[in-house]
Amino acid sequence: MDKDQEFVEMIVKALVDNPDKVIVDRKVDELGVLLTLSVDPSDMGKIIGKEGRTAKAIRTLLRVLGARNNARVNLKIAEPGGGTYTPDEINHELPSTTAAPVTQTSSNSDSVTLNDDTSHRDSMPSENPTSIL
């Protein structure tokens, strides 16, 4: 087993609850080394981390290790369903729906209209809300 592969296994096994299910595949091609990491589905959150920070940190350490050995090392995290997460997917997942913009019907009215033609009437305090702060 190569140093980069051992390194990833050591770090990941220390982070997860199921270290026996950690598998690191290593492939070398003209672009460099590709490590594919598979873990138990219940451990995915620990490997990816909040906003992808843990995965990014592991990739940064691999980049340093690769630079010391004149190699480019990339890490893919295998999704439990068979896909993989790339750095862009981890950091830039967007919600599938967004709220409809709200427009005020008149300057003296406290009713608002949503773009989907649903009207709601909310009572607003008579004083300026910014004066409360």
FENBELBEL-V796343 format. One record per helix or strand. SS is the DSSP state (@ for helix, = for strand). FROM is the first residue (numbers start at 1). TO is the last residue. If there is no record, write none. Layout:
SS | FROM | TO
SS | FROM | TO
This chain:
@ | 3 | 15
@ | 19 | 21
= | 23 | 29
= | 32 | 38
@ | 41 | 48
@ | 50 | 68
= | 73 | 78
= | 84 | 85
@ | 87 | 91
= | 102 | 104
= | 111 | 114
= | 119 | 121
@ | 129 | 132
